[in-house]
Amino acid sequence: MIRRLRAALAPRLAPSWTAAAGAWGRHGDLGLALGLALLTLLSRWPYRARMLYNWDAVQFALALREFDIAKHQPHPPGYLLYVGLGRLANATLGDATQAYVTLAMLFSAATTFTVYWLARTLYDRFTATAAAALLAGSPLFWFYGSVGLTYAGEAFGASLVALLAYRTLSGRPRCLYAGALMLGLVGGMRQSVLVLLFPLWAGCALVGVRSARRLVAAGAVLAGTVLAWLLPLVWLSGGWSAYLAASTQLYGSVVLPTSVLGGDLDATLRQTRHVLESVGVALGPLGLAVLALPYYVRRRGWHAREWFLLAWVAPPAAFYTLVHFGQAGYVLTFLPALVVLLSRVVDECVAAWSERLRRPRWRLALALLALAPLLLINTGFFVSARPLPRAFEHRTGEAWVWRARDEAHDWIMSRTAAALREHEAVIRTYVETIRAVYDPSDTALLTELGNPRSYPWLRHAMFYMPEYAIYQISLGEEPRGFYAPQSSATMILSPGTAIAVPRRIKQVVWFVDHWDPSRPRPRGLVEISLPYGRFLYVLPLGRKPVEHAGYTFIPGRK
């Protein structure tokens, strides 16, 4: 009797139970995504930057005071919407550093949320949870979610564009138009995303939407969104001529020397190493899942979802290796795709393991057993790893060994919480020492571009010590020149090697980490040791010109 009743009610109850299960699943996914995003946000807070991290971060901060592309405030191509968000945050927080750091933390949390839904759309709940958690714990993603730079925003924009692009493959017009709008907006925040993600979005649009009318409409949405920020950006830059001049100058001095068009084979190989090192830091032990890819392909095949992820990775990876790779944060453009794919590989390995053990119910436990070490190693590396002291003297042995150690220092060990704190302590030491000992009324600061033993500290000097006269000299190849921000309208170096110093200046203080040993020291130079292995170099000025590195400092008459 009971069996008959169940059989009679089953057709009626099944749809309601299915709907309830579907609703619970959607609510469960939303809860998991929000929870992981919140954990991401909270994990960034204790390790957030208290000072501006690097050259670019200072330029974004300077743009809050004065937006001027010619002065690289910010540098070309402009980042108009990012600076706009920075101004909104700064109006609330009243601090440029915390304004941009807050944006980075929020973007990193939004990325975790988006990657969960992307992986859930592509695969299943376990892959989504694993991908979002492993991305949140990635040392590189954690680092750039704690400093005031654009890369966490780039990861969010790329992930959201990818999610909308994949949904466009099923022919959804709303996702097509939303993807076009989002791609255009992210381009206003960081223009490289517009270029590098356009092939993925366009390819999904062409394959998924067969309507020429809708494709044209989506192209119009994208073009209109880009023009909405590009035209104001050009106007703020002083017109097309000024904007193109600033962009061309930066391209010729920074991008062209590293590209296959203007560089050499060594530059390409060096960039390839840096990309691989950065990806290695970002993935941590999850990168070992690459070794299981052949097994995954034999077991599951390589289908549209995997081709989609590969189409996401290929354009930025090719650009970074063949054209330009400025710093490790660039790989966040395609890091989410790698994390999703490798998380899926781990999931399949766990499934195969449980099948071999003939314990399908153990799958969850085995999955947690596999994920826990990955999360602990990544978290432990970011939180606990300490930067190694940089050795410059007594370099005996093979040159390639020292080069590998230098690259490990610059591209691996420098992306940790301890390295960030030490970096900030170095900046604070310079600023506090110079201000305590040397009066800005009679002191000039000198920074060097091209010193192999020092970071170019020009921008930090400009932001934290604007009351001082500041000069930057270039130690590179011809043409040579110098830059004096207090009297320059652009970032283009003033030609020549003769630098007129105001008469009130009594001493020049070098704002460099270490002296370049290939340059002779001027007579009378005083060396002062500072904490963290840094130095101050001070040269008293008299009435006679002083020479250094081919430049002549000429005391003025006024």
C-alpha positions as CSV (number, residue, x, y, z in Angstrom):
1,M,0.0,0.0,0.0
2,I,2.7,2.4,1.0
3,R,4.7,1.6,-2.1
4,R,1.7,2.3,-4.3
5,L,1.1,5.6,-2.6
6,R,4.7,6.6,-3.1
7,A,4.5,5.6,-6.8
8,A,1.4,7.6,-7.3
9,L,2.8,10.7,-5.6
10,A,6.2,10.5,-7.1
11,P,5.4,12.2,-10.4
12,R,3.8,15.1,-8.5
13,L,6.5,15.4,-5.8
14,A,9.6,15.0,-8.0
15,P,9.3,18.4,-9.7
16,S,8.9,20.2,-6.3
17,W,11.8,18.3,-4.8
18,T,13.9,19.0,-7.9
19,A,13.0,22.7,-7.7
20,A,13.9,22.8,-4.0
21,A,17.2,21.1,-4.6
22,G,17.9,23.5,-7.4
23,A,17.1,26.5,-5.2
24,W,19.2,25.1,-2.4
25,G,22.0,24.6,-4.9
26,R,21.9,28.2,-6.1
27,H,21.7,29.5,-2.5
28,G,24.6,27.2,-1.5
29,D,26.7,28.4,-4.4
30,L,26.0,32.0,-3.5
31,G,26.9,31.4,0.1
32,L,30.1,29.6,-0.8
33,A,31.1,32.4,-3.2
34,L,30.4,35.2,-0.7
35,G,32.1,33.3,2.1
36,L,35.3,32.8,0.1
37,A,35.2,36.4,-1.0
38,L,34.9,37.6,2.6
39,L,37.8,35.4,3.7
40,T,39.8,36.9,0.8
41,L,39.0,40.4,2.0
42,L,39.8,39.7,5.6
43,S,43.1,37.9,4.8
44,R,44.4,41.0,3.0
45,W,43.7,43.4,5.9
46,P,46.6,42.5,8.3
47,Y,49.1,42.5,5.4
48,R,47.9,45.6,3.6
49,A,50.6,48.1,2.4
50,R,51.1,51.2,4.6
51,M,53.2,53.0,2.0
52,L,53.3,53.3,-1.8
53,Y,54.9,50.1,-3.1
54,N,56.7,51.0,-6.3
55,W,57.2,53.6,-9.1
56,D,53.8,53.0,-10.7
57,A,52.0,53.1,-7.3
58,V,53.5,56.6,-6.6
59,Q,52.4,57.8,-10.1
60,F,48.8,56.8,-9.4
61,A,49.0,58.6,-6.1
62,L,50.4,61.7,-7.8
63,A,47.5,61.6,-10.2
64,L,45.2,62.2,-7.3
65,R,46.8,65.6,-6.9
66,E,47.3,66.4,-10.6
67,F,46.2,64.2,-13.5
68,D,48.8,64.8,-16.2
69,I,49.8,62.1,-18.7
70,A,52.8,64.1,-19.9
71,K,54.2,64.0,-16.3
72,H,53.3,60.3,-16.0
73,Q,50.7,61.1,-13.4
74,P,49.7,58.4,-14.2
75,H,51.9,57.0,-17.0
76,P,50.4,56.3,-20.4
77,P,48.1,54.9,-21.6
78,G,46.2,56.7,-18.8
79,Y,44.1,54.4,-16.5
80,L,41.4,57.1,-16.3
81,L,38.7,55.0,-14.6
82,Y,41.2,53.5,-12.1
83,V,42.3,57.0,-11.0
84,G,38.7,58.0,-10.9
85,L,38.0,55.2,-8.5
86,G,41.1,56.2,-6.5
87,R,39.7,59.7,-6.2
88,L,36.4,58.4,-4.9
89,A,38.2,56.2,-2.3
90,N,40.6,59.0,-1.4
91,A,37.7,61.4,-0.8
92,T,36.4,59.0,1.9
93,L,39.7,57.8,3.4
94,G,41.8,60.9,2.9
95,D,45.0,58.9,2.2
96,A,46.2,58.0,-1.2
97,T,48.0,54.8,-0.2
98,Q,45.0,53.4,1.7
99,A,42.6,54.5,-1.1
100,Y,44.4,52.4,-3.7
101,V,45.1,49.5,-1.3
102,T,41.4,49.4,-0.4
103,L,40.5,49.1,-4.1
104,A,43.0,46.3,-4.4
105,M,41.5,44.4,-1.5
106,L,38.0,44.8,-2.8
107,F,39.0,43.8,-6.3
108,S,40.7,40.6,-5.0
109,A,37.6,39.6,-3.1
110,A,35.5,40.3,-6.2
111,T,37.9,38.2,-8.2
112,T,37.5,35.2,-5.8
113,F,33.7,35.6,-6.1
114,T,33.8,35.7,-9.9
115,V,36.2,32.8,-10.3
116,Y,33.9,30.7,-8.2
117,W,31.0,31.3,-10.5
118,L,33.2,30.9,-13.6
119,A,34.4,27.5,-12.4
120,R,30.9,26.5,-11.3
121,T,29.6,27.3,-14.8
122,L,32.4,25.4,-16.5
123,Y,32.6,22.4,-14.2
124,D,31.1,21.6,-10.7
125,R,30.9,22.9,-7.2
126,F,34.0,21.1,-5.9
127,T,36.1,22.6,-8.8
128,A,34.6,26.0,-8.1
129,T,35.4,25.9,-4.4
130,A,38.9,24.6,-5.0
131,A,39.7,27.2,-7.6
132,A,38.4,30.1,-5.6
133,A,40.2,29.0,-2.4
134,L,43.5,28.3,-4.2
135,L,43.3,31.6,-6.0
136,A,42.6,33.4,-2.8
137,G,45.6,31.7,-1.2
138,S,48.0,32.3,-4.1
139,P,51.0,34.2,-2.8
140,L,51.2,36.4,-5.9
141,F,47.5,37.2,-5.9
142,W,47.6,37.8,-2.2
143,F,50.5,40.2,-2.6
144,Y,48.9,42.3,-5.3
145,G,45.6,42.3,-3.4
146,S,47.5,44.1,-0.6
147,V,49.3,46.9,-2.5
148,G,47.9,49.9,-4.3
149,L,48.3,48.7,-7.9
150,T,45.9,47.8,-10.8
151,Y,46.6,44.1,-11.0
152,A,43.9,42.8,-8.6
153,G,41.5,44.9,-10.7
154,E,42.9,43.4,-13.8
155,A,42.3,39.9,-12.5
156,F,38.7,40.8,-11.6
157,G,38.0,42.4,-15.0
158,A,39.5,39.5,-16.9
159,S,37.6,36.9,-14.9
160,L,34.3,38.7,-15.3
161,V,34.8,39.2,-19.0
162,A,35.7,35.5,-19.4
163,L,32.6,34.5,-17.5
164,L,30.3,36.6,-19.7
165,A,32.2,35.4,-22.8
166,Y,31.7,31.8,-21.9
167,R,28.0,32.3,-21.3
168,T,27.8,34.1,-24.7
169,L,28.8,30.7,-26.3
170,S,25.3,29.5,-25.5
171,G,23.9,32.4,-27.5
172,R,22.7,34.6,-24.7
173,P,22.3,38.2,-26.0
174,R,22.3,39.7,-22.5
175,C,25.7,38.2,-21.8
176,L,27.0,39.3,-25.2
177,Y,26.1,42.9,-24.5
178,A,27.2,42.8,-20.8
179,G,30.5,41.3,-21.9
180,A,31.0,44.2,-24.4
181,L,30.2,46.7,-21.7
182,M,32.4,45.1,-19.1
183,L,35.3,44.8,-21.5
184,G,35.1,48.5,-22.4
185,L,34.9,49.5,-18.7
186,V,37.9,47.3,-17.7
187,G,39.8,48.8,-20.6
188,G,39.3,52.3,-19.0
189,M,40.8,51.0,-15.8
190,R,43.7,49.1,-17.4
191,Q,43.9,49.2,-21.2
192,S,45.9,46.0,-21.6
193,V,42.9,44.0,-20.6
194,L,40.9,45.5,-23.5
195,V,43.6,44.3,-25.9
196,L,44.4,40.9,-24.4
197,L,40.9,39.8,-23.6
198,F,39.3,41.1,-26.8
199,P,40.2,37.9,-28.8
200,L,38.5,35.7,-26.2
201,W,35.3,37.9,-26.1
202,A,35.2,38.3,-29.9
203,G,35.7,34.6,-30.6
204,C,33.0,33.6,-28.2
205,A,30.7,36.2,-29.7
206,L,31.3,34.9,-33.2
207,V,30.8,31.2,-32.3
208,G,27.9,31.7,-29.9
209,V,25.8,34.4,-31.5
210,R,24.9,33.8,-35.2
211,S,23.0,37.1,-35.6
212,A,24.9,39.8,-37.5
213,R,22.6,42.4,-36.1
214,R,23.4,41.5,-32.5
215,L,27.1,41.3,-33.2
216,V,27.0,44.8,-34.7
217,A,25.1,46.0,-31.7
218,A,27.6,44.5,-29.3
219,G,30.4,46.1,-31.2
220,A,28.7,49.4,-30.9
221,V,28.3,48.9,-27.1
222,L,32.0,48.2,-26.8
223,A,33.1,51.1,-29.0
224,G,30.7,53.5,-27.2
225,T,32.0,52.4,-23.8
226,V,35.7,52.8,-24.9
227,L,35.0,56.3,-26.3
228,A,33.2,57.3,-23.1
229,W,36.5,57.2,-21.3
230,L,39.0,57.6,-24.2
231,L,37.8,61.0,-25.3
232,P,37.9,62.6,-21.8
233,L,41.4,61.0,-21.4
234,V,42.7,62.6,-24.6
235,W,41.1,65.9,-23.6
236,L,42.8,65.8,-20.2
237,S,46.1,65.0,-21.9
238,G,46.0,68.1,-24.0
239,G,44.7,66.6,-27.2
240,W,45.6,63.7,-29.5
241,S,49.1,65.1,-30.3
242,A,50.1,65.4,-26.6
243,Y,48.6,62.0,-25.8
244,L,50.3,60.2,-28.6
245,A,53.6,61.9,-27.9
246,A,53.6,60.7,-24.3
247,S,52.5,57.2,-25.3
248,T,55.1,56.9,-28.0
249,Q,57.8,58.1,-25.7
250,L,57.0,55.5,-23.1
251,Y,56.7,52.8,-25.8
252,G,60.1,53.6,-27.3
253,S,61.9,53.7,-24.0
254,V,60.2,50.9,-22.1
255,V,58.3,48.5,-24.4
256,L,60.3,48.4,-27.6
257,P,63.6,47.4,-26.1
258,T,62.0,44.3,-24.6
259,S,59.9,43.2,-27.6
260,V,61.0,40.9,-30.4
261,L,60.7,43.9,-32.7
262,G,63.3,46.0,-31.0
263,G,65.1,43.8,-28.5
264,D,67.3,40.7,-28.8
265,L,67.0,37.0,-28.1
266,D,68.4,37.5,-24.6
267,A,65.6,39.9,-23.8
268,T,63.0,37.4,-24.9
269,L,64.5,34.6,-23.0
270,R,64.8,36.8,-19.9
271,Q,61.1,37.7,-20.1
272,T,60.2,34.1,-20.6
273,R,62.0,33.2,-17.4
274,H,60.3,36.0,-15.5
275,V,56.9,34.9,-16.7
276,L,57.5,31.3,-15.7
277,E,58.9,32.4,-12.3
278,S,55.9,34.6,-11.7
279,V,53.5,31.8,-12.7
280,G,55.4,29.5,-10.4
281,V,55.1,31.8,-7.4
282,A,51.4,32.3,-8.2
283,L,50.5,28.7,-8.5
284,G,52.8,27.2,-5.8
285,P,52.5,23.5,-5.5
286,L,49.3,23.5,-7.6
287,G,51.6,24.0,-10.6
288,L,52.6,20.3,-10.2
289,A,49.2,19.4,-11.5
290,V,50.5,20.3,-14.9
291,L,52.2,16.9,-14.8
292,A,48.8,15.2,-14.5
293,L,47.4,17.0,-17.6
294,P,48.1,14.1,-20.0
295,Y,46.3,11.7,-17.6
296,Y,43.4,14.2,-17.4
297,V,43.2,14.3,-21.2
298,R,43.2,10.5,-21.5
299,R,40.5,10.2,-18.8
300,R,38.2,13.1,-19.8
301,G,39.4,14.4,-23.1
302,W,40.1,18.0,-24.2
303,H,36.7,19.6,-24.9
304,A,35.3,23.1,-25.5
305,R,35.7,24.2,-21.8
306,E,39.5,23.4,-21.9
307,W,39.8,25.1,-25.3
308,F,38.1,28.1,-23.8
309,L,40.6,28.4,-20.9
310,L,43.5,27.9,-23.3
311,A,42.1,30.7,-25.5
312,W,42.1,32.9,-22.4
313,V,45.7,32.1,-21.5
314,A,47.3,32.2,-24.9
315,P,47.1,35.9,-26.0
316,P,48.4,37.5,-22.7
317,A,51.1,34.8,-22.3
318,A,52.4,35.3,-25.8
319,F,52.3,39.1,-25.3
320,Y,54.2,39.0,-22.0
321,T,56.9,36.7,-23.4
322,L,57.4,38.3,-26.8
323,V,56.6,42.0,-26.2
324,H,56.8,43.3,-22.6
325,F,56.6,42.0,-19.1
326,G,57.1,44.7,-16.5
327,Q,56.4,43.0,-13.2
328,A,55.0,39.8,-11.8
329,G,51.4,41.2,-11.4
330,Y,50.9,41.0,-15.2
331,V,50.3,37.2,-15.0
332,L,47.0,37.9,-13.0
333,T,45.5,38.5,-16.4
334,F,45.4,34.8,-17.0
335,L,46.1,33.3,-13.6
336,P,42.4,32.5,-12.9
337,A,42.2,30.4,-16.0
338,L,45.2,28.3,-15.0
339,V,43.9,27.9,-11.4
340,V,40.5,26.7,-12.7
341,L,42.0,24.2,-15.1
342,L,44.5,22.8,-12.7
343,S,41.8,22.6,-9.9
344,R,39.7,20.5,-12.3
345,V,42.8,18.3,-12.9
346,V,43.1,17.8,-9.1
347,D,39.4,17.0,-8.9
348,E,39.8,14.3,-11.6
349,C,42.8,12.8,-9.8
350,V,40.8,12.6,-6.6
351,A,37.9,11.0,-8.4
352,A,40.2,8.4,-9.9
353,W,41.8,7.8,-6.5
354,S,38.5,7.1,-4.9
355,E,37.4,4.8,-7.7
356,R,40.6,2.7,-7.4
357,L,40.0,2.4,-3.6
358,R,36.4,1.5,-4.4
359,R,35.3,4.1,-1.9
360,P,33.2,6.7,-3.7
361,R,32.0,8.2,-0.4
362,W,35.6,9.0,0.5
363,R,35.9,11.5,-2.4
364,L,35.2,14.5,-0.3
365,A,37.7,13.5,2.4
366,L,40.3,12.7,-0.3
367,A,39.7,16.1,-1.9
368,L,40.2,17.9,1.4
369,L,43.3,15.8,1.9
370,A,44.7,16.9,-1.4
371,L,43.7,20.6,-1.1
372,A,44.9,21.2,2.5
373,P,48.6,20.9,1.8
374,L,48.3,23.2,-1.3
375,L,46.6,25.9,0.7
376,L,48.9,25.6,3.7
377,I,52.1,25.8,1.6
378,N,50.9,28.8,-0.3
379,T,49.7,30.6,2.8
380,G,52.8,29.7,4.7
381,F,55.0,31.0,1.9
382,F,53.3,34.4,1.7
383,V,53.1,34.9,5.5
384,S,56.3,33.4,6.7
385,A,59.0,33.5,3.9
386,R,61.7,36.0,4.5
387,P,63.7,37.8,1.8
388,L,67.3,36.8,1.6
389,P,70.1,39.4,2.0
390,R,71.3,40.7,-1.4
391,A,75.0,40.0,-1.9
392,F,76.9,42.3,-4.2
393,E,80.5,41.8,-3.2
394,H,82.8,38.8,-3.6
395,R,80.8,37.1,-6.3
396,T,83.0,34.2,-7.1
397,G,81.9,31.2,-9.2
398,E,79.7,30.9,-12.2
399,A,77.9,34.0,-13.4
400,W,74.7,32.1,-14.1
401,V,74.4,31.1,-10.5
402,W,74.5,34.7,-9.3
403,R,72.0,35.7,-12.0
404,A,69.7,32.9,-10.8
405,R,70.0,34.1,-7.2
406,D,69.3,37.7,-8.2
407,E,66.2,36.7,-10.2
408,A,65.0,34.5,-7.3
409,H,65.3,37.6,-5.0
410,D,63.6,39.9,-7.5
411,W,60.8,37.6,-8.9
412,I,60.1,35.1,-6.1
413,M,61.1,36.1,-2.6
414,S,60.1,39.8,-3.0
415,R,56.4,38.9,-3.2
416,T,55.8,38.0,0.4
417,A,54.5,39.8,3.5
418,A,57.9,40.1,5.0
419,A,59.4,41.5,1.9
420,L,56.7,44.1,1.7
421,R,57.3,45.2,5.3
422,E,61.1,45.4,4.7
423,H,60.5,47.4,1.6
424,E,58.3,49.9,3.5
425,A,60.9,50.0,6.3
426,V,63.6,51.0,3.8
427,I,61.5,53.8,2.4
428,R,60.6,55.0,5.9
429,T,64.3,54.9,6.9
430,Y,65.3,57.1,3.9
431,V,62.6,59.6,4.5
432,E,63.0,60.0,8.2
433,T,66.8,60.1,8.1
434,I,67.0,62.7,5.4
435,R,64.4,64.9,7.0
436,A,66.0,64.6,10.4
437,V,69.5,65.5,9.3
438,Y,69.3,67.6,6.1
439,D,67.3,70.8,5.7
440,P,65.3,71.0,2.5
441,S,66.3,74.7,2.1
442,D,70.0,73.8,1.4
443,T,69.8,70.1,0.3
444,A,69.2,68.5,-3.1
445,L,68.3,64.8,-3.5
446,L,69.8,62.8,-6.4
447,T,68.3,59.6,-7.7
448,E,69.8,57.3,-10.4
449,L,68.1,55.5,-13.2
450,G,70.3,52.6,-14.4
451,N,72.2,51.9,-11.2
452,P,72.3,48.1,-11.1
453,R,72.5,48.1,-7.3
454,S,69.6,50.4,-6.6
455,Y,65.9,50.9,-7.2
456,P,65.1,54.2,-9.0
457,W,63.7,56.1,-6.0
458,L,62.7,59.3,-8.0
459,R,58.9,58.9,-7.6
460,H,59.1,58.1,-3.8
461,A,61.3,61.2,-3.3
462,M,58.8,63.3,-5.2
463,F,55.8,62.0,-3.1
464,Y,57.3,61.8,0.4
465,M,59.8,64.7,0.2
466,P,58.4,67.2,-2.2
467,E,60.0,70.1,-0.3
468,Y,63.4,69.1,-1.5
469,A,65.1,69.9,-4.8
470,I,65.2,66.6,-6.7
471,Y,67.2,65.4,-9.7
472,Q,67.4,62.1,-11.5
473,I,70.3,61.2,-13.8
474,S,70.4,58.4,-16.3
475,L,73.4,56.1,-16.1
476,G,72.4,54.2,-19.2
477,E,73.5,54.4,-22.8
478,E,73.3,57.4,-25.0
479,P,71.4,59.7,-25.3
480,R,72.0,60.8,-21.7
481,G,70.0,63.4,-19.8
482,F,68.5,64.3,-16.4
483,Y,65.2,65.0,-15.0
484,A,64.3,67.8,-12.5
485,P,60.6,67.4,-11.5
486,Q,60.4,70.8,-9.9
487,S,61.0,72.5,-13.3
488,S,59.8,69.9,-15.9
489,A,56.5,69.8,-17.7
490,T,57.0,66.3,-19.0
491,M,58.8,63.1,-18.1
492,I,61.1,63.4,-21.1
493,L,64.7,63.8,-19.9
494,S,66.4,67.2,-20.4
495,P,69.2,66.6,-22.8
496,G,72.8,67.3,-21.8
497,T,75.0,66.6,-18.8
498,A,75.3,70.0,-17.3
499,I,73.0,70.5,-14.3
500,A,72.5,73.9,-12.8
501,V,72.0,73.7,-9.1
502,P,70.5,76.7,-7.1
503,R,73.1,78.6,-5.1
504,R,71.2,77.8,-1.8
505,I,72.1,74.1,-2.2
506,K,75.0,73.2,0.1
507,Q,75.0,69.4,-0.3
508,V,73.7,66.7,-2.5
509,V,72.3,63.5,-0.9
510,W,72.1,60.4,-3.0
511,F,68.8,58.6,-2.7
512,V,70.2,55.2,-3.8
513,D,70.5,51.8,-2.2
514,H,74.1,51.2,-3.0
515,W,76.8,53.0,-4.9
516,D,77.4,51.8,-8.5
517,P,81.0,50.4,-8.3
518,S,81.6,51.2,-11.9
519,R,81.4,54.9,-11.2
520,P,84.2,56.7,-9.4
521,R,83.3,58.5,-6.2
522,P,83.6,62.3,-6.2
523,R,86.2,63.7,-3.9
524,G,84.7,64.5,-0.5
525,L,81.8,62.1,-0.7
526,V,80.6,60.9,2.7
527,E,79.1,57.4,3.1
528,I,76.6,56.9,5.9
529,S,75.4,53.3,6.7
530,L,71.7,52.8,7.2
531,P,69.6,49.8,8.5
532,Y,68.7,47.1,6.0
533,G,72.0,47.2,4.3
534,R,71.4,50.6,2.7
535,F,73.5,53.7,2.6
536,L,73.3,57.5,2.2
537,Y,76.0,59.3,0.2
538,V,76.4,63.0,0.9
539,L,78.6,65.4,-1.1
540,P,79.2,69.0,0.1
541,L,79.0,71.6,-2.6
542,G,81.2,74.6,-2.9
543,R,81.6,77.2,-5.6
544,K,83.3,74.8,-8.1
545,P,81.5,72.4,-10.4
546,V,81.4,68.8,-9.4
547,E,81.4,65.8,-11.7
548,H,79.7,62.5,-11.3
549,A,79.1,59.7,-13.8
550,G,79.7,62.1,-16.7
551,Y,77.4,64.8,-15.3
552,T,78.5,68.2,-14.1
553,F,76.7,69.9,-11.2
554,I,77.2,73.6,-11.6
555,P,76.4,75.8,-8.5
556,G,74.2,78.7,-9.5
557,R,74.6,82.4,-9.0
558,K,71.1,82.9,-7.4
